[in-house]
Amino acid sequence: MNIKNTLDENETISIPDISSDLLRTVYSSLKLTLTAILVNSAIISFILWDVVAHENILFWFFAVNIFSVVRIVIYKSFNALDPEQKIPDCWQPITFITSIISGSLWGSTAIFLFPANDIAHQVFLAFVLAGMCAGAVTTLSPFKSSSYSFILLTSIPLIISFLLESSEIVFSMAIMSLLFTGMLLITSKNLNRTIRESLTIRHQRLIDEKTIHYQANYDMLTDLPNRRLLSERLNHEIKRAGRHHHFGAVLFLDLDHFKTINDSLGHAIGDELLKQVALRIKNRIRNEDTVARLGGDEFIILIPEASDEMTTASNNAENIATEILQLFHEKFNINEHIIHTSVSIGISLFPLGETSSDTILQKADVALYEAKEAGRNTARLFYSEMQQVVNNRRAIEKDLHQAIINNEFELNYQPQVDINQNIIAYEALLRWNHPDKGLISPETFINIAEKCGLIVPIGEWVLKTACQQFANIIEINKNLRICINVSPRQFNDHLFIEKIQTVISETGINPNNIQLEITEGMVLKDIDETIDKMKSLKLIGLSFAIDDFGTGYSSLTYLKKLPIDILKIDKSFVLESVHNSNDAAIVKTIIAMAQNMDIDILAEGVETQQIMDFLKEIDCEMFQGYLFGRPVKIDQITSFYDTYKQKNLP
């Protein structure tokens, strides 16, 4: 079997099949074989010249060596074949036919050159033919049919000629020749098996090595280079660009709203889209360029040589980015689904003092972020002014590690009220009290924490701390809920349910008073797994709210399947609802939809009485916002409920 996987324009895995290697083994010894034929045919002709008819010797000698010339032509044709490709199937029958003809020519010596009644010359002829058969065992055994045919066609006429002689000694020679022929056939069979087993082991090792190399350096879905191979090539090109004084470019691509497509149409459609995107991009770039997949819906295009001049290099890179954007103007047709999508692109030139591929990729990522902020479906080139963004992200990530160790986080709580403005719940809001920078807003660090994975320990701290601080308060007001935001990484942790149970056990809080707030995007990541996990948590007693509803891409089909208790209307709609008719219509639609689905509604961002009055008119019954109270520390809440408890003591 020929194993050949095209990986990219510059590299191919090619492992010849065993039959091809067997043929190469046979033809590798052909020059030596033809030399032996010339020498042995000359010796036979010379030794038998005085005891056999000259015309027979001459005819046989020329026939053997003319056929050797034919075999030389065949040999040259074989050597002209591509050594990396599978040898055509026709070469195996050619090898078999040449073995038959060669065996017949050597076997004919026992008919035309056999010296009757001359035991000495008969033994000599038998000795030469035995040598030729032994040679065939070593050179033709890769194919049993070829070696068997040569041995039998060479030996059988000799054995018959011996049997036709009346001498007992010659008869003994016939028996010995027959036994020798049998031994040669057995030896050829065993050698054939050894050769094939050896090649099979070698080929399996090659396959394993190539497979390991492929898996380590290429993306299994798209066959594109992965991050590891990209980093190697980029580091190489950085050094080469520095030596030759030219500029290269990296284009960081991210599909717009891919997650929505993937979640709504299924992972199979999403995977096929990624493959078609990879192929479309690959067909656009030059052979010397590299397109790689980092993972998910992120691709990188490496342009080793954009120009010798920086301005021209920037323009060329931006022109290529524009052409890539135009590739997505054409729809994708996947399993009868017509998909329209776009891509955002961040561009970074090199070398601009950098020696690390990670630094260049990070700059391209920053430029990609700017492209997304600009409305997506566009490209942005990294400028030095953006470096501060990179530095800030690095500093925040570094400080987040220390914040966890030094316990720099704290929680504030904002009340949620019912239509009579009675407090029914508190939402836990994370704050970072930096020792040098003071209070840092979650908007500044949450996305960075999510990307670097620190959101998991931070989220676990929030969960445990909020439950600890409210466990006793809930004993006073048993209907009070504590609402805790859960990050996507935290929710997708396979131990999330166990961790929730551990917190409940350690803090003693009633699980019926815990409400987890998740986002629309989180819900759609894996709808079936999400539903199962939510149902398991609801069996424990927890409730769920969808936070910032209306800003994501939730499907109503999925929404009605989810065990959701509350939809929280995003404050961006609520704040403008009394001034903007579109926002007002959205709020009304969400409330009407939730009522039809028997889901409670809470409006965020209620800051004025005017907004409150509007929401009451359209039957909203729960509210959160500055009108009812700003976020406060736990001490103030504890103090309030302690006073409440004192007043209600019997």
Protein Blocks (a to p, Z undefined) as FASTA:
>chain_A
ZZdddfblmbccddddfklmmmmmmmmmmmmmmmmmmmmmmmmmmmmmmmccfklmmmmm
mmmmmmmmmmmmmmmmmmmpcfkbccdfklmmmmmmmmmmmmmmmmmmmmmmmcghilkl
mmmmmmmmmmmmmmmmmmmmmpmklmmmmmmmmmmmmmmmmmmpmbfklmmmmmmmmmmm
mmmmmmmmmmmmmmmmmmmmmmmmmmmmmmmmmmmmpcfklopacfklmmmmmmmmmmmm
mmnopaddddddddehklmmmmmnojklmmmmmmmmmmmmmmmmcfkbccddfbhjbccd
ddfblbfbfklmmmmmmmmmmmmmmmmmpccdeehiacddddddddddddehiabfklmm
mmmmmmmmmmmmnngaiacdddfklmmmmmmmmmmmmmmmmmmmnopaccdddddddfko
pafbdcdddddddfklopadfklmmmmmmmnopmmmmmmmmmmmmmmmmmmmmmmmmmbc
cdddddfklmmpmklmmmmmmmmmmnopafklpccdddfklmmmpmmlmmmmmmmmmmno
pacddehihjamcdfklmmmpccfbdcddfklmmmmmmmmklmmmmmmmmmmmmmnopac
ddehiabfklmmmmmmnopabdcdjklopcddfklmmmmmmmmmmmmpZZ
